[in-house]
Amino acid sequence: MTDQNECCRKSFFASAADTAKRMAEDASLAPVEVRKERMAICGTCKYFNNNKCDLCGCVMPLKTKFANMTCPHDPPKWTEWTS
C-alpha cells in the first residue's frame, strides 16, 4: 500500500492519480457516518475550499467516501477507517 500522505506531496494530477490508485487497490467505502464526520472536519479546515483540499488538491466529497483515505494535514485530522 502507498504511504498514507503520499498524494499530498504531489502535484494535483499526481495526487488525483494516487487517489485513483488507492481506490483501485481497495474500493471499500467508509460508513455514511464516517463520511459525514470527515466532511464536517474538512469544513472547519482552513485548507478546505469549494469542496477541495488546498493541501492535496483532492475533491473531498469523493476522497472522504473511501475507507483507506486519510487527511493530508500534518498531523492528519482524520485517518483510514477500519471496521
PDB file of N, CA, C and O in Angstrom:
ATOM      1  N   MET A   1       0.855  -1.192   0.000  1.00  0.00           N
ATOM      2  CA  MET A   1       0.000   0.000   0.000  1.00  0.00           C
ATOM      3  C   MET A   1       0.887   1.237   0.000  1.00  0.00           C
ATOM      4  O   MET A   1       1.986   1.225   0.554  1.00  0.00           O
ATOM      5  N   THR A   2       0.408   2.285  -0.614  1.00  0.00           N
ATOM      6  CA  THR A   2       1.170   3.528  -0.683  1.00  0.00           C
ATOM      7  C   THR A   2       1.156   4.248   0.663  1.00  0.00           C
ATOM      8  O   THR A   2       0.267   4.038   1.488  1.00  0.00           O
ATOM      9  N   ASP A   3       2.146   5.088   0.861  1.00  0.00           N
ATOM     10  CA  ASP A   3       2.203   5.913   2.057  1.00  0.00           C
ATOM     11  C   ASP A   3       0.927   6.731   2.167  1.00  0.00           C
ATOM     12  O   ASP A   3       0.455   7.276   1.169  1.00  0.00           O
ATOM     13  N   GLN A   4       0.361   6.824   3.366  1.00  0.00           N
ATOM     14  CA  GLN A   4      -0.935   7.471   3.561  1.00  0.00           C
ATOM     15  C   GLN A   4      -0.966   8.917   3.087  1.00  0.00           C
ATOM     16  O   GLN A   4      -1.994   9.368   2.581  1.00  0.00           O
ATOM     17  N   ASN A   5       0.110   9.643   3.234  1.00  0.00           N
ATOM     18  CA  ASN A   5       0.120  11.048   2.843  1.00  0.00           C
ATOM     19  C   ASN A   5       0.884  11.298   1.552  1.00  0.00           C
ATOM     20  O   ASN A   5       1.169  12.446   1.213  1.00  0.00           O
ATOM     21  N   GLU A   6       1.217  10.235   0.831  1.00  0.00           N
ATOM     22  CA  GLU A   6       1.996  10.379  -0.395  1.00  0.00           C
ATOM     23  C   GLU A   6       1.317  11.302  -1.387  1.00  0.00           C
ATOM     24  O   GLU A   6       1.984  12.115  -2.027  1.00  0.00           O
ATOM     25  N   CYS A   7      -0.005  11.193  -1.529  1.00  0.00           N
ATOM     26  CA  CYS A   7      -0.708  12.014  -2.520  1.00  0.00           C
ATOM     27  C   CYS A   7      -0.573  13.498  -2.194  1.00  0.00           C
ATOM     28  O   CYS A   7      -0.683  14.342  -3.084  1.00  0.00           O
ATOM     29  N   CYS A   8      -0.343  13.806  -0.973  1.00  0.00           N
ATOM     30  CA  CYS A   8      -0.356  15.195  -0.538  1.00  0.00           C
ATOM     31  C   CYS A   8       0.960  15.916  -0.785  1.00  0.00           C
ATOM     32  O   CYS A   8       1.071  17.112  -0.519  1.00  0.00           O
ATOM     33  N   ARG A   9       1.943  15.208  -1.285  1.00  0.00           N
ATOM     34  CA  ARG A   9       3.233  15.828  -1.577  1.00  0.00           C
ATOM     35  C   ARG A   9       3.452  15.931  -3.079  1.00  0.00           C
ATOM     36  O   ARG A   9       4.585  16.098  -3.531  1.00  0.00           O
ATOM     37  N   LYS A  10       2.390  15.836  -3.849  1.00  0.00           N
ATOM     38  CA  LYS A  10       2.500  15.802  -5.294  1.00  0.00           C
ATOM     39  C   LYS A  10       1.682  16.916  -5.924  1.00  0.00           C
ATOM     40  O   LYS A  10       0.947  17.630  -5.242  1.00  0.00           O
ATOM     41  N   SER A  11       1.823  17.052  -7.230  1.00  0.00           N
ATOM     42  CA  SER A  11       1.001  17.992  -7.969  1.00  0.00           C
ATOM     43  C   SER A  11      -0.437  17.510  -7.979  1.00  0.00           C
ATOM     44  O   SER A  11      -0.719  16.375  -7.593  1.00  0.00           O
ATOM     45  N   PHE A  12      -1.347  18.367  -8.421  1.00  0.00           N
ATOM     46  CA  PHE A  12      -2.760  17.993  -8.474  1.00  0.00           C
ATOM     47  C   PHE A  12      -2.962  16.726  -9.296  1.00  0.00           C
ATOM     48  O   PHE A  12      -3.678  15.824  -8.861  1.00  0.00           O
ATOM     49  N   PHE A  13      -2.347  16.637 -10.477  1.00  0.00           N
ATOM     50  CA  PHE A  13      -2.562  15.482 -11.355  1.00  0.00           C
ATOM     51  C   PHE A  13      -1.960  14.216 -10.757  1.00  0.00           C
ATOM     52  O   PHE A  13      -2.556  13.144 -10.857  1.00  0.00           O
ATOM     53  N   ALA A  14      -0.807  14.325 -10.147  1.00  0.00           N
ATOM     54  CA  ALA A  14      -0.210  13.171  -9.488  1.00  0.00           C
ATOM     55  C   ALA A  14      -1.049  12.772  -8.274  1.00  0.00           C
ATOM     56  O   ALA A  14      -1.208  11.586  -7.983  1.00  0.00           O
ATOM     57  N   SER A  15      -1.582  13.770  -7.570  1.00  0.00           N
ATOM     58  CA  SER A  15      -2.445  13.499  -6.430  1.00  0.00           C
ATOM     59  C   SER A  15      -3.698  12.754  -6.873  1.00  0.00           C
ATOM     60  O   SER A  15      -4.099  11.780  -6.237  1.00  0.00           O
ATOM     61  N   ALA A  16      -4.310  13.203  -7.950  1.00  0.00           N
ATOM     62  CA  ALA A  16      -5.508  12.543  -8.475  1.00  0.00           C
ATOM     63  C   ALA A  16      -5.187  11.116  -8.899  1.00  0.00           C
ATOM     64  O   ALA A  16      -5.983  10.207  -8.662  1.00  0.00           O
ATOM     65  N   ALA A  17      -4.036  10.910  -9.519  1.00  0.00           N
ATOM     66  CA  ALA A  17      -3.627   9.570  -9.941  1.00  0.00           C
ATOM     67  C   ALA A  17      -3.401   8.668  -8.728  1.00  0.00           C
ATOM     68  O   ALA A  17      -3.786   7.498  -8.741  1.00  0.00           O
ATOM     69  N   ASP A  18      -2.775   9.215  -7.676  1.00  0.00           N
ATOM     70  CA  ASP A  18      -2.539   8.431  -6.473  1.00  0.00           C
ATOM     71  C   ASP A  18      -3.856   8.070  -5.795  1.00  0.00           C
ATOM     72  O   ASP A  18      -4.028   6.944  -5.328  1.00  0.00           O
ATOM     73  N   THR A  19      -4.783   9.019  -5.741  1.00  0.00           N
ATOM     74  CA  THR A  19      -6.093   8.742  -5.147  1.00  0.00           C
ATOM     75  C   THR A  19      -6.802   7.648  -5.942  1.00  0.00           C
ATOM     76  O   THR A  19      -7.396   6.743  -5.355  1.00  0.00           O
ATOM     77  N   ALA A  20      -6.745   7.723  -7.270  1.00  0.00           N
ATOM     78  CA  ALA A  20      -7.363   6.696  -8.117  1.00  0.00           C
ATOM     79  C   ALA A  20      -6.717   5.339  -7.873  1.00  0.00           C
ATOM     80  O   ALA A  20      -7.409   4.321  -7.829  1.00  0.00           O
ATOM     81  N   LYS A  21      -5.403   5.315  -7.716  1.00  0.00           N
ATOM     82  CA  LYS A  21      -4.695   4.059  -7.442  1.00  0.00           C
ATOM     83  C   LYS A  21      -5.144   3.465  -6.109  1.00  0.00           C
ATOM     84  O   LYS A  21      -5.398   2.264  -6.008  1.00  0.00           O
ATOM     85  N   ARG A  22      -5.239   4.316  -5.093  1.00  0.00           N
ATOM     86  CA  ARG A  22      -5.671   3.830  -3.777  1.00  0.00           C
ATOM     87  C   ARG A  22      -7.101   3.297  -3.838  1.00  0.00           C
ATOM     88  O   ARG A  22      -7.427   2.311  -3.176  1.00  0.00           O
ATOM     89  N   MET A  23      -7.955   3.949  -4.633  1.00  0.00           N
ATOM     90  CA  MET A  23      -9.330   3.486  -4.789  1.00  0.00           C
ATOM     91  C   MET A  23      -9.347   2.139  -5.498  1.00  0.00           C
ATOM     92  O   MET A  23     -10.147   1.267  -5.158  1.00  0.00           O
ATOM     93  N   ALA A  24      -8.468   1.962  -6.484  1.00  0.00           N
ATOM     94  CA  ALA A  24      -8.396   0.692  -7.208  1.00  0.00           C
ATOM     95  C   ALA A  24      -7.856  -0.420  -6.316  1.00  0.00           C
ATOM     96  O   ALA A  24      -8.294  -1.566  -6.416  1.00  0.00           O
ATOM     97  N   GLU A  25      -6.908  -0.088  -5.449  1.00  0.00           N
ATOM     98  CA  GLU A  25      -6.343  -1.073  -4.524  1.00  0.00           C
ATOM     99  C   GLU A  25      -7.389  -1.562  -3.533  1.00  0.00           C
ATOM    100  O   GLU A  25      -7.431  -2.745  -3.195  1.00  0.00           O
ATOM    101  N   ASP A  26      -8.215  -0.662  -3.080  1.00  0.00           N
ATOM    102  CA  ASP A  26      -9.244  -1.014  -2.100  1.00  0.00           C
ATOM    103  C   ASP A  26     -10.388  -0.029  -2.236  1.00  0.00           C
ATOM    104  O   ASP A  26     -10.304   1.115  -1.789  1.00  0.00           O
ATOM    105  N   ALA A  27     -11.446  -0.487  -2.855  1.00  0.00           N
ATOM    106  CA  ALA A  27     -12.604   0.383  -3.099  1.00  0.00           C
ATOM    107  C   ALA A  27     -13.618   0.326  -1.964  1.00  0.00           C
ATOM    108  O   ALA A  27     -14.768   0.731  -2.131  1.00  0.00           O
ATOM    109  N   SER A  28     -13.190  -0.175  -0.815  1.00  0.00           N
ATOM    110  CA  SER A  28     -14.102  -0.245   0.328  1.00  0.00           C
ATOM    111  C   SER A  28     -14.551   1.151   0.729  1.00  0.00           C
ATOM    112  O   SER A  28     -13.754   2.086   0.801  1.00  0.00           O
ATOM    113  N   LEU A  29     -15.830   1.266   0.985  1.00  0.00           N
ATOM    114  CA  LEU A  29     -16.386   2.559   1.389  1.00  0.00           C
ATOM    115  C   LEU A  29     -16.466   2.659   2.897  1.00  0.00           C
ATOM    116  O   LEU A  29     -16.723   1.675   3.591  1.00  0.00           O
ATOM    117  N   ALA A  30     -16.245   3.847   3.385  1.00  0.00           N
ATOM    118  CA  ALA A  30     -16.445   4.124   4.806  1.00  0.00           C
ATOM    119  C   ALA A  30     -17.946   4.247   5.054  1.00  0.00           C
ATOM    120  O   ALA A  30     -18.690   4.624   4.148  1.00  0.00           O
ATOM    121  N   PRO A  31     -18.399   3.937   6.261  1.00  0.00           N
ATOM    122  CA  PRO A  31     -19.818   4.115   6.569  1.00  0.00           C
ATOM    123  C   PRO A  31     -20.237   5.581   6.404  1.00  0.00           C
ATOM    124  O   PRO A  31     -19.416   6.491   6.521  1.00  0.00           O
ATOM    125  N   VAL A  32     -21.502   5.786   6.137  1.00  0.00           N
ATOM    126  CA  VAL A  32     -22.037   7.131   5.918  1.00  0.00           C
ATOM    127  C   VAL A  32     -21.702   8.049   7.090  1.00  0.00           C
ATOM    128  O   VAL A  32     -21.369   9.216   6.882  1.00  0.00           O
ATOM    129  N   GLU A  33     -21.784   7.544   8.310  1.00  0.00           N
ATOM    130  CA  GLU A  33     -21.492   8.375   9.486  1.00  0.00           C
ATOM    131  C   GLU A  33     -20.042   8.861   9.462  1.00  0.00           C
ATOM    132  O   GLU A  33     -19.760  10.004   9.819  1.00  0.00           O
ATOM    133  N   VAL A  34     -19.131   7.990   9.040  1.00  0.00           N
ATOM    134  CA  VAL A  34     -17.710   8.348   8.965  1.00  0.00           C
ATOM    135  C   VAL A  34     -17.498   9.394   7.878  1.00  0.00           C
ATOM    136  O   VAL A  34     -16.754  10.354   8.076  1.00  0.00           O
ATOM    137  N   ARG A  35     -18.142   9.214   6.740  1.00  0.00           N
ATOM    138  CA  ARG A  35     -18.037  10.187   5.646  1.00  0.00           C
ATOM    139  C   ARG A  35     -18.502  11.563   6.107  1.00  0.00           C
ATOM    140  O   ARG A  35     -17.843  12.570   5.850  1.00  0.00           O
ATOM    141  N   LYS A  36     -19.646  11.593   6.791  1.00  0.00           N
ATOM    142  CA  LYS A  36     -20.182  12.870   7.277  1.00  0.00           C
ATOM    143  C   LYS A  36     -19.245  13.512   8.294  1.00  0.00           C
ATOM    144  O   LYS A  36     -19.034  14.724   8.276  1.00  0.00           O
ATOM    145  N   GLU A  37     -18.687  12.695   9.175  1.00  0.00           N
ATOM    146  CA  GLU A  37     -17.761  13.214  10.185  1.00  0.00           C
ATOM    147  C   GLU A  37     -16.505  13.778   9.519  1.00  0.00           C
ATOM    148  O   GLU A  37     -16.021  14.844   9.899  1.00  0.00           O
ATOM    149  N   ARG A  38     -15.988  13.067   8.537  1.00  0.00           N
ATOM    150  CA  ARG A  38     -14.808  13.549   7.821  1.00  0.00           C
ATOM    151  C   ARG A  38     -15.097  14.886   7.130  1.00  0.00           C
ATOM    152  O   ARG A  38     -14.300  15.820   7.221  1.00  0.00           O
ATOM    153  N   MET A  39     -16.229  14.972   6.446  1.00  0.00           N
ATOM    154  CA  MET A  39     -16.578  16.219   5.754  1.00  0.00           C
ATOM    155  C   MET A  39     -16.783  17.361   6.741  1.00  0.00           C
ATOM    156  O   MET A  39     -16.425  18.504   6.455  1.00  0.00           O
ATOM    157  N   ALA A  40     -17.357  17.055   7.898  1.00  0.00           N
ATOM    158  CA  ALA A  40     -17.540  18.086   8.921  1.00  0.00           C
ATOM    159  C   ALA A  40     -16.178  18.607   9.392  1.00  0.00           C
ATOM    160  O   ALA A  40     -16.001  19.809   9.591  1.00  0.00           O
ATOM    161  N   ILE A  41     -15.224  17.697   9.568  1.00  0.00           N
ATOM    162  CA  ILE A  41     -13.872  18.086   9.963  1.00  0.00           C
ATOM    163  C   ILE A  41     -13.248  18.943   8.860  1.00  0.00           C
ATOM    164  O   ILE A  41     -12.655  19.985   9.140  1.00  0.00           O
ATOM    165  N   CYS A  42     -13.382  18.506   7.621  1.00  0.00           N
ATOM    166  CA  CYS A  42     -12.821  19.271   6.495  1.00  0.00           C
ATOM    167  C   CYS A  42     -13.448  20.664   6.421  1.00  0.00           C
ATOM    168  O   CYS A  42     -12.764  21.643   6.124  1.00  0.00           O
ATOM    169  N   GLY A  43     -14.740  20.745   6.690  1.00  0.00           N
ATOM    170  CA  GLY A  43     -15.442  22.019   6.611  1.00  0.00           C
ATOM    171  C   GLY A  43     -14.916  23.063   7.573  1.00  0.00           C
ATOM    172  O   GLY A  43     -15.135  24.257   7.369  1.00  0.00           O
ATOM    173  N   THR A  44     -14.224  22.634   8.619  1.00  0.00           N
ATOM    174  CA  THR A  44     -13.658  23.574   9.588  1.00  0.00           C
ATOM    175  C   THR A  44     -12.193  23.900   9.303  1.00  0.00           C
ATOM    176  O   THR A  44     -11.588  24.718   9.997  1.00  0.00           O
ATOM    177  N   CYS A  45     -11.628  23.261   8.286  1.00  0.00           N
ATOM    178  CA  CYS A  45     -10.195  23.405   7.991  1.00  0.00           C
ATOM    179  C   CYS A  45      -9.940  24.599   7.075  1.00  0.00           C
ATOM    180  O   CYS A  45     -10.701  24.849   6.140  1.00  0.00           O
ATOM    181  N   LYS A  46      -8.872  25.325   7.350  1.00  0.00           N
ATOM    182  CA  LYS A  46      -8.542  26.496   6.530  1.00  0.00           C
ATOM    183  C   LYS A  46      -8.120  26.122   5.115  1.00  0.00           C
ATOM    184  O   LYS A  46      -8.095  26.986   4.239  1.00  0.00           O
ATOM    185  N   TYR A  47      -7.788  24.860   4.871  1.00  0.00           N
ATOM    186  CA  TYR A  47      -7.379  24.410   3.544  1.00  0.00           C
ATOM    187  C   TYR A  47      -8.553  23.895   2.704  1.00  0.00           C
ATOM    188  O   TYR A  47      -8.371  23.542   1.539  1.00  0.00           O
ATOM    189  N   PHE A  48      -9.735  23.853   3.280  1.00  0.00           N
ATOM    190  CA  PHE A  48     -10.927  23.378   2.568  1.00  0.00           C
ATOM    191  C   PHE A  48     -11.512  24.540   1.777  1.00  0.00           C
ATOM    192  O   PHE A  48     -11.853  25.581   2.338  1.00  0.00           O
ATOM    193  N   ASN A  49     -11.625  24.345   0.457  1.00  0.00           N
ATOM    194  CA  ASN A  49     -12.053  25.432  -0.410  1.00  0.00           C
ATOM    195  C   ASN A  49     -12.894  24.868  -1.556  1.00  0.00           C
ATOM    196  O   ASN A  49     -12.379  24.148  -2.412  1.00  0.00           O
ATOM    197  N   ASN A  50     -14.184  25.197  -1.571  1.00  0.00           N
ATOM    198  CA  ASN A  50     -15.077  24.724  -2.636  1.00  0.00           C
ATOM    199  C   ASN A  50     -15.033  23.215  -2.815  1.00  0.00           C
ATOM    200  O   ASN A  50     -14.900  22.722  -3.935  1.00  0.00           O
ATOM    201  N   ASN A  51     -15.142  22.488  -1.723  1.00  0.00           N
ATOM    202  CA  ASN A  51     -15.145  21.023  -1.695  1.00  0.00           C
ATOM    203  C   ASN A  51     -13.818  20.393  -2.093  1.00  0.00           C
ATOM    204  O   ASN A  51     -13.753  19.189  -2.340  1.00  0.00           O
ATOM    205  N   LYS A  52     -12.756  21.200  -2.157  1.00  0.00           N
ATOM    206  CA  LYS A  52     -11.430  20.675  -2.465  1.00  0.00           C
ATOM    207  C   LYS A  52     -10.477  21.003  -1.327  1.00  0.00           C
ATOM    208  O   LYS A  52     -10.672  21.961  -0.579  1.00  0.00           O
ATOM    209  N   CYS A  53      -9.447  20.184  -1.220  1.00  0.00           N
ATOM    210  CA  CYS A  53      -8.396  20.427  -0.236  1.00  0.00           C
ATOM    211  C   CYS A  53      -7.261  21.163  -0.920  1.00  0.00           C
ATOM    212  O   CYS A  53      -6.723  20.687  -1.920  1.00  0.00           O
ATOM    213  N   ASP A  54      -6.893  22.320  -0.391  1.00  0.00           N
ATOM    214  CA  ASP A  54      -5.795  23.087  -0.962  1.00  0.00           C
ATOM    215  C   ASP A  54      -4.428  22.466  -0.657  1.00  0.00           C
ATOM    216  O   ASP A  54      -3.431  22.857  -1.263  1.00  0.00           O
ATOM    217  N   LEU A  55      -4.367  21.503   0.274  1.00  0.00           N
ATOM    218  CA  LEU A  55      -3.102  20.827   0.549  1.00  0.00           C
ATOM    219  C   LEU A  55      -2.791  19.767  -0.499  1.00  0.00           C
ATOM    220  O   LEU A  55      -1.664  19.679  -0.984  1.00  0.00           O
ATOM    221  N   CYS A  56      -3.790  18.965  -0.845  1.00  0.00           N
ATOM    222  CA  CYS A  56      -3.534  17.851  -1.758  1.00  0.00           C
ATOM    223  C   CYS A  56      -4.250  17.979  -3.095  1.00  0.00           C
ATOM    224  O   CYS A  56      -3.927  17.252  -4.035  1.00  0.00           O
ATOM    225  N   GLY A  57      -5.214  18.886  -3.200  1.00  0.00           N
ATOM    226  CA  GLY A  57      -5.939  19.062  -4.445  1.00  0.00           C
ATOM    227  C   GLY A  57      -7.080  18.080  -4.642  1.00  0.00           C
ATOM    228  O   GLY A  57      -7.744  18.105  -5.678  1.00  0.00           O
ATOM    229  N   CYS A  58      -7.314  17.227  -3.676  1.00  0.00           N
ATOM    230  CA  CYS A  58      -8.359  16.210  -3.810  1.00  0.00           C
ATOM    231  C   CYS A  58      -9.756  16.821  -3.656  1.00  0.00           C
ATOM    232  O   CYS A  58      -9.949  17.817  -2.959  1.00  0.00           O
ATOM    233  N   VAL A  59     -10.708  16.198  -4.323  1.00  0.00           N
ATOM    234  CA  VAL A  59     -12.115  16.553  -4.178  1.00  0.00           C
ATOM    235  C   VAL A  59     -12.611  15.775  -2.954  1.00  0.00           C
ATOM    236  O   VAL A  59     -12.742  14.552  -2.991  1.00  0.00           O
ATOM    237  N   MET A  60     -12.879  16.497  -1.888  1.00  0.00           N
ATOM    238  CA  MET A  60     -13.112  15.855  -0.605  1.00  0.00           C
ATOM    239  C   MET A  60     -14.410  15.054  -0.498  1.00  0.00           C
ATOM    240  O   MET A  60     -14.409  14.030   0.185  1.00  0.00           O
ATOM    241  N   PRO A  61     -15.512  15.454  -1.128  1.00  0.00           N
ATOM    242  CA  PRO A  61     -16.682  14.583  -1.053  1.00  0.00           C
ATOM    243  C   PRO A  61     -16.416  13.190  -1.635  1.00  0.00           C
ATOM    244  O   PRO A  61     -17.052  12.217  -1.231  1.00  0.00           O
ATOM    245  N   LEU A  62     -15.482  13.097  -2.577  1.00  0.00           N
ATOM    246  CA  LEU A  62     -15.102  11.791  -3.123  1.00  0.00           C
ATOM    247  C   LEU A  62     -14.092  11.102  -2.206  1.00  0.00           C
ATOM    248  O   LEU A  62     -14.267   9.935  -1.855  1.00  0.00           O
ATOM    249  N   LYS A  63     -13.053  11.811  -1.823  1.00  0.00           N
ATOM    250  CA  LYS A  63     -11.995  11.215  -1.006  1.00  0.00           C
ATOM    251  C   LYS A  63     -12.525  10.702   0.327  1.00  0.00           C
ATOM    252  O   LYS A  63     -12.099   9.643   0.788  1.00  0.00           O
ATOM    253  N   THR A  64     -13.434  11.422   0.948  1.00  0.00           N
ATOM    254  CA  THR A  64     -13.930  11.021   2.265  1.00  0.00           C
ATOM    255  C   THR A  64     -14.801   9.767   2.224  1.00  0.00           C
ATOM    256  O   THR A  64     -15.070   9.170   3.266  1.00  0.00           O
ATOM    257  N   LYS A  65     -15.241   9.365   1.041  1.00  0.00           N
ATOM    258  CA  LYS A  65     -16.092   8.171   0.917  1.00  0.00           C
ATOM    259  C   LYS A  65     -15.317   6.869   1.078  1.00  0.00           C
ATOM    260  O   LYS A  65     -15.882   5.851   1.480  1.00  0.00           O
ATOM    261  N   PHE A  66     -14.031   6.899   0.768  1.00  0.00           N
ATOM    262  CA  PHE A  66     -13.264   5.661   0.745  1.00  0.00           C
ATOM    263  C   PHE A  66     -12.572   5.397   2.074  1.00  0.00           C
ATOM    264  O   PHE A  66     -11.966   6.292   2.663  1.00  0.00           O
ATOM    265  N   ALA A  67     -12.670   4.163   2.531  1.00  0.00           N
ATOM    266  CA  ALA A  67     -12.160   3.773   3.847  1.00  0.00           C
ATOM    267  C   ALA A  67     -10.660   3.988   3.977  1.00  0.00           C
ATOM    268  O   ALA A  67     -10.190   4.366   5.050  1.00  0.00           O
ATOM    269  N   ASN A  68      -9.895   3.757   2.909  1.00  0.00           N
ATOM    270  CA  ASN A  68      -8.435   3.787   3.018  1.00  0.00           C
ATOM    271  C   ASN A  68      -7.816   5.164   2.782  1.00  0.00           C
ATOM    272  O   ASN A  68      -6.598   5.268   2.640  1.00  0.00           O
ATOM    273  N   MET A  69      -8.611   6.200   2.738  1.00  0.00           N
ATOM    274  CA  MET A  69      -8.082   7.556   2.555  1.00  0.00           C
ATOM    275  C   MET A  69      -7.786   8.192   3.909  1.00  0.00           C
ATOM    276  O   MET A  69      -8.282   7.753   4.946  1.00  0.00           O
ATOM    277  N   THR A  70      -6.967   9.236   3.871  1.00  0.00           N
ATOM    278  CA  THR A  70      -6.618   9.950   5.094  1.00  0.00           C
ATOM    279  C   THR A  70      -6.445  11.438   4.795  1.00  0.00           C
ATOM    280  O   THR A  70      -6.197  11.823   3.653  1.00  0.00           O
ATOM    281  N   CYS A  71      -6.572  12.244   5.795  1.00  0.00           N
ATOM    282  CA  CYS A  71      -6.401  13.685   5.683  1.00  0.00           C
ATOM    283  C   CYS A  71      -4.924  14.009   5.444  1.00  0.00           C
ATOM    284  O   CYS A  71      -4.052  13.398   6.061  1.00  0.00           O
ATOM    285  N   PRO A  72      -4.635  14.967   4.551  1.00  0.00           N
ATOM    286  CA  PRO A  72      -3.245  15.322   4.268  1.00  0.00           C
ATOM    287  C   PRO A  72      -2.594  16.234   5.301  1.00  0.00           C
ATOM    288  O   PRO A  72      -1.384  16.454   5.252  1.00  0.00           O
ATOM    289  N   HIS A  73      -3.367  16.759   6.220  1.00  0.00           N
ATOM    290  CA  HIS A  73      -2.836  17.679   7.223  1.00  0.00           C
ATOM    291  C   HIS A  73      -1.802  16.956   8.083  1.00  0.00           C
ATOM    292  O   HIS A  73      -1.902  15.745   8.276  1.00  0.00           O
ATOM    293  N   ASP A  74      -0.822  17.676   8.595  1.00  0.00           N
ATOM    294  CA  ASP A  74       0.190  17.079   9.467  1.00  0.00           C
ATOM    295  C   ASP A  74       0.059  17.670  10.856  1.00  0.00           C
ATOM    296  O   ASP A  74       0.418  18.833  11.042  1.00  0.00           O
ATOM    297  N   PRO A  75      -0.433  16.937  11.839  1.00  0.00           N
ATOM    298  CA  PRO A  75      -0.903  15.552  11.759  1.00  0.00           C
ATOM    299  C   PRO A  75      -2.278  15.481  11.100  1.00  0.00           C
ATOM    300  O   PRO A  75      -3.010  16.471  11.073  1.00  0.00           O
ATOM    301  N   PRO A  76      -2.630  14.298  10.565  1.00  0.00           N
ATOM    302  CA  PRO A  76      -3.935  14.138   9.916  1.00  0.00           C
ATOM    303  C   PRO A  76      -5.081  14.445  10.872  1.00  0.00           C
ATOM    304  O   PRO A  76      -5.039  14.095  12.051  1.00  0.00           O
ATOM    305  N   LYS A  77      -6.104  15.103  10.339  1.00  0.00           N
ATOM    306  CA  LYS A  77      -7.290  15.404  11.152  1.00  0.00           C
ATOM    307  C   LYS A  77      -8.252  14.233  11.159  1.00  0.00           C
ATOM    308  O   LYS A  77      -9.104  14.135  12.042  1.00  0.00           O
ATOM    309  N   TRP A  78      -8.126  13.337  10.176  1.00  0.00           N
ATOM    310  CA  TRP A  78      -8.851  12.080  10.161  1.00  0.00           C
ATOM    311  C   TRP A  78      -7.996  11.054   9.407  1.00  0.00           C
ATOM    312  O   TRP A  78      -7.205  11.413   8.535  1.00  0.00           O
ATOM    313  N   THR A  79      -8.166   9.788   9.751  1.00  0.00           N
ATOM    314  CA  THR A  79      -7.324   8.736   9.209  1.00  0.00           C
ATOM    315  C   THR A  79      -8.157   7.649   8.546  1.00  0.00           C
ATOM    316  O   THR A  79      -9.384   7.733   8.486  1.00  0.00           O
ATOM    317  N   GLU A  80      -7.468   6.627   8.051  1.00  0.00           N
ATOM    318  CA  GLU A  80      -8.146   5.497   7.430  1.00  0.00           C
ATOM    319  C   GLU A  80      -9.164   4.919   8.400  1.00  0.00           C
ATOM    320  O   GLU A  80      -8.957   4.907   9.613  1.00  0.00           O
ATOM    321  N   TRP A  81     -10.266   4.442   7.838  1.00  0.00           N
ATOM    322  CA  TRP A  81     -11.292   3.787   8.656  1.00  0.00           C
ATOM    323  C   TRP A  81     -11.146   2.295   8.508  1.00  0.00           C
ATOM    324  O   TRP A  81     -11.027   1.777   7.397  1.00  0.00           O
ATOM    325  N   THR A  82     -11.154   1.606   9.627  1.00  0.00           N
ATOM    326  CA  THR A  82     -11.149   0.144   9.617  1.00  0.00           C
ATOM    327  C   THR A  82     -12.309  -0.325  10.480  1.00  0.00           C
ATOM    328  O   THR A  82     -12.654   0.283  11.493  1.00  0.00           O
ATOM    329  N   SER A  83     -12.890  -1.419  10.043  1.00  0.00           N
ATOM    330  CA  SER A  83     -14.051  -1.941  10.797  1.00  0.00           C
ATOM    331  C   SER A  83     -13.621  -2.658  12.047  1.00  0.00           C
ATOM    332  O   SER A  83     -14.463  -3.156  12.794  1.00  0.00           O
TER     333      SER A  83
END
